[in-house]
């Protein structure tokens, strides 16, 4: 068992909203949330009242402790206010991907039992088709010009209440957010996270000297429906007094403009954005002098790519690791190791224990040997909503969460992720991690992006098949040889095809299933 080298934390017996806003009033006129499109700003002095009024408005709609409110919208300052207001009432926020189809959204609304839907007018074709037959009784529109009509109200009107929200007794073990995740297997499931889970995780990450208190500015493009964007960027950012410049969706040119205009100091990124920062010609001539650190999460990042990006931007790049089921952070690379432990996701954060287990035998493996990473700590979810069997399959009786991620530990206690257990390619019985081959491909100067998936083979079971977005004149044969020179013979690519773009989720994960289904 591997334990954290960092001191244990004291987790206050405090509900999430109260905790996040503890120091807001003292920060005065410092911008808390800034709309990247319009410049609309909510200061720290204004934030607690905005949350209180919004909570009062939700209470007037009938929202009570334990009720579920769904948020289905792009990022905006009001999104974060809504989450804090829902938490203030002891209610539960379930966050949904704005790219969902009506069927996707309807499933989450029905499964979560949501009573209120906070959304956008632009998404009306989706949510109007999705809410029929669900428990949703009110729709709240974030749009400035949205007018009330029947059971549809505007967020502005909701937040215009002059009275405060009702007093609510909240146990930190009560649920507060319900994001959806497929976990290690199966269909999306509601991940039950408590006030204590998120408060603990914020303090655990803070122990890694994440933000500089009251000084940092970040550009928040990572979606708030995703736990990385919600906990690490939005909630922790506000607790630490950061200024969050909010983007509704990622566009490279706009992102670079906001970095320069707002003199961003700390950038939360995902591997696809790291690829762009390392390789895209649009980066040339841009001013990154204000940026002191990049922090990458949500998907594996190769050592060479991380080094190239950090060198080009001129700052340190850290990696972190976690899951929706861990609120999300569990393992983080210390800044002091960023240049010496290339490719490592780091060490367990405070009060976090880890194991590396052979997924077939259930036995712990020694340093340097790959196995499934197991995690235990105060940030681990309560379980999956309404799915006791899946919960028992994910968390054992001793509280160990089986992550489904394969990796190893070096002799100094630093962890390295190889790939997802369910995504490993089985070549003649040997395991081939797609992420390892992708990292090698991305180290080639003429590769802009890459993905590797299994291809069924009669003789070998599966062989590695690569899809590459070229960045210059290069042949498939040249790239396959390039990889073969850098990996074990059984890992080499057996097929490589060029493609215009790699399909990815909003959090940056490669949607391998879409590539697996392409005809060979």
Secondary structure as UniProt FT lines:
FT   HELIX           16..20
FT   TURN            21..24
FT   HELIX           25..27
FT   TURN            28..29
FT   STRAND          31..35
FT   TURN            36..38
FT   STRAND          41..43
FT   HELIX           44..60
FT   TURN            61..62
FT   TURN            65..66
FT   STRAND          68..72
FT   HELIX           77..88
FT   TURN            89..90
FT   STRAND          92..96
FT   TURN            98..99
FT   HELIX           102..112
FT   STRAND          116..119
FT   HELIX           121..123
FT   HELIX           124..130
FT   TURN            132..133
FT   STRAND          138..141
FT   TURN            144..145
FT   TURN            150..151
FT   STRAND          152..154
FT   HELIX           155..158
FT   TURN            159..160
FT   TURN            172..173
FT   STRAND          175..181
FT   TURN            183..184
FT   STRAND          189..194
FT   HELIX           195..206
FT   TURN            207..208
FT   TURN            213..215
FT   STRAND          217..220
FT   TURN            224..225
FT   HELIX           228..235
FT   HELIX           236..239
FT   TURN            240..241
FT   STRAND          243..246
FT   HELIX           252..261
FT   TURN            262..263
FT   STRAND          266..269
FT   HELIX           271..279
FT   HELIX           281..283
FT   TURN            284..285
FT   TURN            289..290
FT   STRAND          293..296
FT   HELIX           303..313
FT   STRAND          316..323
FT   HELIX           324..326
FT   STRAND          328..332
FT   HELIX           335..337
FT   TURN            338..340
FT   TURN            342..343
FT   STRAND          346..348
FT   TURN            350..351
FT   STRAND          353..357
FT   TURN            359..361
FT   TURN            367..368
FT   STRAND          371..376
FT   TURN            378..379
FT   STRAND          383..384
FT   TURN            385..386
FT   HELIX           388..394
FT   TURN            397..398
FT   STRAND          401..409
FT   TURN            411..412
FT   STRAND          415..420
FT   HELIX           421..423
FT   STRAND          425..427
FT   TURN            428..429
FT   STRAND          430..432
FT   HELIX           434..442
FT   TURN            445..446
FT   STRAND          447..457
FT   TURN            458..460
FT   STRAND          461..470
FT   HELIX           476..484
FT   TURN            485..486
FT   HELIX           489..491
FT   STRAND          495..498
FT   TURN            506..507
FT   HELIX           512..516
//
